[in-house]
Amino acid sequence: MSMTSSALRTLACDALDDLKGVDIKVLDVTAMTGVTDFMVIATGRSERQIRALAESVVMRAKAQGVQPLGVEGLDGAQWVLVDLCDVVVHVMNADARDTYQLEKLWQRPARLRVQEIAGAASETTAHEIETHDMAANEITAAS
């Protein structure tokens, strides 16, 4: 059975929320990579909870006929990655989440457009900066 990436995203968020995952975030990375559509990030309060959260995602996916491509980090349970192809789930302890800052890493970077090249005169400013607030590509776990 095949699930849409949106349905798989919802399945992962529900699994994490049911076991009290903390600060669940969903990043829509479709415009940034062809590897996956969504990254779901959650914090667990202990190694035991982190392991349980990741295993819950795996069990629910399998119950819907989706075989995870891989699960990494269950042994140490500091950061567990569950690869569901269109959705990649990261369950981390607070220290790992703060250190690696995946939300920041996967936010859309500022884009620069040079209006003036090699000294050519321009009526506009030399650089136009277009910034993207991370919230623009972040989806709340409730949706």
BATOR-163008 format. One record per residue (C-alpha): residue in one letter; x, y, z; residue number from 0. Coordinates in steps of 0.001 Angstrom, whole numbers, plus 500000, padded with zeros to 6 digits. Layout:
// residues N
+---+--------+--------+--------+-----+
: r :   east :  north :     up :   k :
+---+--------+--------+--------+-----+
: A :      X :      Y :      Z : NUM :
...
+---+--------+--------+--------+-----+
// end
This chain:
// residues 143
+---+--------+--------+--------+-----+
: r :   east :  north :     up :   k :
+---+--------+--------+--------+-----+
: M : 500000 : 500000 : 500000 :   0 :
: S : 501297 : 503432 : 499095 :   1 :
: M : 500713 : 506577 : 501139 :   2 :
: T : 501042 : 510176 : 500012 :   3 :
: S : 503834 : 512160 : 501604 :   4 :
: S : 501220 : 514320 : 503372 :   5 :
: A : 499496 : 511262 : 504843 :   6 :
: L : 502865 : 509842 : 505916 :   7 :
: R : 503779 : 513189 : 507500 :   8 :
: T : 500517 : 513114 : 509472 :   9 :
: L : 501105 : 509501 : 510524 :  10 :
: A : 504571 : 510394 : 511871 :  11 :
: C : 503314 : 513479 : 513717 :  12 :
: D : 500456 : 511528 : 515288 :  13 :
: A : 502824 : 508770 : 516423 :  14 :
: L : 505163 : 511323 : 518007 :  15 :
: D : 502361 : 513325 : 519586 :  16 :
: D : 500655 : 510248 : 521072 :  17 :
: L : 503824 : 509408 : 523009 :  18 :
: K : 504307 : 513015 : 524139 :  19 :
: G : 507128 : 514009 : 521793 :  20 :
: V : 508196 : 517582 : 522543 :  21 :
: D : 508346 : 520532 : 520114 :  22 :
: I : 507289 : 518590 : 517011 :  23 :
: K : 508116 : 520525 : 513846 :  24 :
: V : 507542 : 519704 : 510206 :  25 :
: L : 509728 : 521232 : 507519 :  26 :
: D : 508580 : 521193 : 503912 :  27 :
: V : 511869 : 520733 : 502040 :  28 :
: T : 510455 : 519900 : 498603 :  29 :
: A : 511945 : 523061 : 497094 :  30 :
: M : 515343 : 522384 : 498666 :  31 :
: T : 516073 : 518725 : 497963 :  32 :
: G : 514880 : 515812 : 495898 :  33 :
: V : 515750 : 513338 : 498633 :  34 :
: T : 512582 : 513807 : 500714 :  35 :
: D : 509489 : 515991 : 500898 :  36 :
: F : 509194 : 516552 : 504630 :  37 :
: M : 511408 : 516429 : 507692 :  38 :
: V : 509703 : 515847 : 510999 :  39 :
: I : 511753 : 516817 : 514049 :  40 :
: A : 510856 : 516050 : 517654 :  41 :
: T : 512570 : 516061 : 521010 :  42 :
: G : 512431 : 513203 : 523492 :  43 :
: R : 513063 : 513701 : 527200 :  44 :
: S : 515076 : 510504 : 527760 :  45 :
: E : 516812 : 507765 : 525784 :  46 :
: R : 513902 : 505467 : 526552 :  47 :
: Q : 511339 : 507959 : 525220 :  48 :
: I : 513439 : 508731 : 522120 :  49 :
: R : 513619 : 505014 : 521320 :  50 :
: A : 509876 : 504587 : 521954 :  51 :
: L : 508993 : 507578 : 519754 :  52 :
: A : 511056 : 506273 : 516825 :  53 :
: E : 509727 : 502735 : 517229 :  54 :
: S : 506164 : 504066 : 517291 :  55 :
: V : 506712 : 505822 : 513955 :  56 :
: V : 508138 : 502604 : 512483 :  57 :
: M : 505272 : 500439 : 513790 :  58 :
: R : 502591 : 502786 : 512482 :  59 :
: A : 504247 : 503029 : 509090 :  60 :
: K : 504504 : 499245 : 508815 :  61 :
: A : 500855 : 498904 : 509869 :  62 :
: Q : 499988 : 501021 : 506828 :  63 :
: G : 502185 : 498935 : 504538 :  64 :
: V : 505116 : 501363 : 504459 :  65 :
: Q : 508469 : 499713 : 505072 :  66 :
: P : 511048 : 502204 : 506415 :  67 :
: L : 514165 : 502483 : 504269 :  68 :
: G : 516251 : 502642 : 507408 :  69 :
: V : 516427 : 503430 : 511096 :  70 :
: E : 519668 : 504802 : 512517 :  71 :
: G : 520735 : 505596 : 516070 :  72 :
: L : 518472 : 503345 : 518146 :  73 :
: D : 521430 : 501979 : 520115 :  74 :
: G : 522579 : 505288 : 521576 :  75 :
: A : 519152 : 506953 : 521335 :  76 :
: Q : 520595 : 510466 : 521362 :  77 :
: W : 519383 : 511089 : 517817 :  78 :
: V : 517304 : 508526 : 515950 :  79 :
: L : 516561 : 508926 : 512255 :  80 :
: V : 513648 : 507080 : 510649 :  81 :
: D : 513761 : 507211 : 506842 :  82 :
: L : 510313 : 506760 : 505325 :  83 :
: C : 511511 : 508011 : 501914 :  84 :
: D : 509138 : 510966 : 501397 :  85 :
: V : 509298 : 511771 : 505115 :  86 :
: V : 512430 : 511657 : 507268 :  87 :
: V : 511829 : 511695 : 511019 :  88 :
: H : 514482 : 512942 : 513451 :  89 :
: V : 513924 : 512204 : 517148 :  90 :
: M : 516596 : 513872 : 519256 :  91 :
: N : 517456 : 514694 : 522822 :  92 :
: A : 517466 : 518411 : 523696 :  93 :
: D : 521273 : 518706 : 523570 :  94 :
: A : 521541 : 517161 : 520089 :  95 :
: R : 518675 : 519279 : 518800 :  96 :
: D : 520293 : 522433 : 520145 :  97 :
: T : 523709 : 521473 : 518771 :  98 :
: Y : 522662 : 520510 : 515240 :  99 :
: Q : 519773 : 522970 : 514811 : 100 :
: L : 518181 : 521149 : 511887 : 101 :
: E : 515411 : 523731 : 511628 : 102 :
: K : 518015 : 526410 : 511010 : 103 :
: L : 520053 : 524215 : 508681 : 104 :
: W : 517021 : 523515 : 506468 : 105 :
: Q : 515533 : 526997 : 506437 : 106 :
: R : 515591 : 528812 : 503150 : 107 :
: P : 518715 : 530949 : 502912 : 108 :
: A : 518747 : 534629 : 502053 : 109 :
: R : 519031 : 535175 : 498321 : 110 :
: L : 521232 : 537885 : 496877 : 111 :
: R : 520776 : 539371 : 493437 : 112 :
: V : 523550 : 541555 : 492166 : 113 :
: Q : 522150 : 544654 : 490462 : 114 :
: E : 525515 : 546180 : 489759 : 115 :
: I : 528212 : 544082 : 488140 : 116 :
: A : 531838 : 545095 : 487560 : 117 :
: G : 531259 : 548769 : 488281 : 118 :
: A : 528336 : 549218 : 485878 : 119 :
: A : 526053 : 552048 : 486979 : 120 :
: S : 522711 : 551065 : 488388 : 121 :
: E : 519666 : 553025 : 489450 : 122 :
: T : 518898 : 550516 : 492186 : 123 :
: T : 520912 : 549379 : 495154 : 124 :
: A : 523844 : 547070 : 494618 : 125 :
: H : 522171 : 544116 : 496286 : 126 :
: E : 518581 : 543161 : 496830 : 127 :
: I : 518213 : 540787 : 499692 : 128 :
: E : 515221 : 538511 : 499819 : 129 :
: T : 514900 : 536762 : 503133 : 130 :
: H : 512662 : 533906 : 503980 : 131 :
: D : 511419 : 533450 : 507492 : 132 :
: M : 511691 : 529810 : 508495 : 133 :
: A : 508036 : 529919 : 509465 : 134 :
: A : 507178 : 530241 : 505772 : 135 :
: N : 508336 : 526699 : 505100 : 136 :
: E : 507437 : 525252 : 508480 : 137 :
: I : 504200 : 523418 : 509061 : 138 :
: T : 502797 : 522947 : 512514 : 139 :
: A : 502341 : 519394 : 513702 : 140 :
: A : 498612 : 519998 : 514062 : 141 :
: S : 498042 : 520302 : 510316 : 142 :
+---+--------+--------+--------+-----+
// end
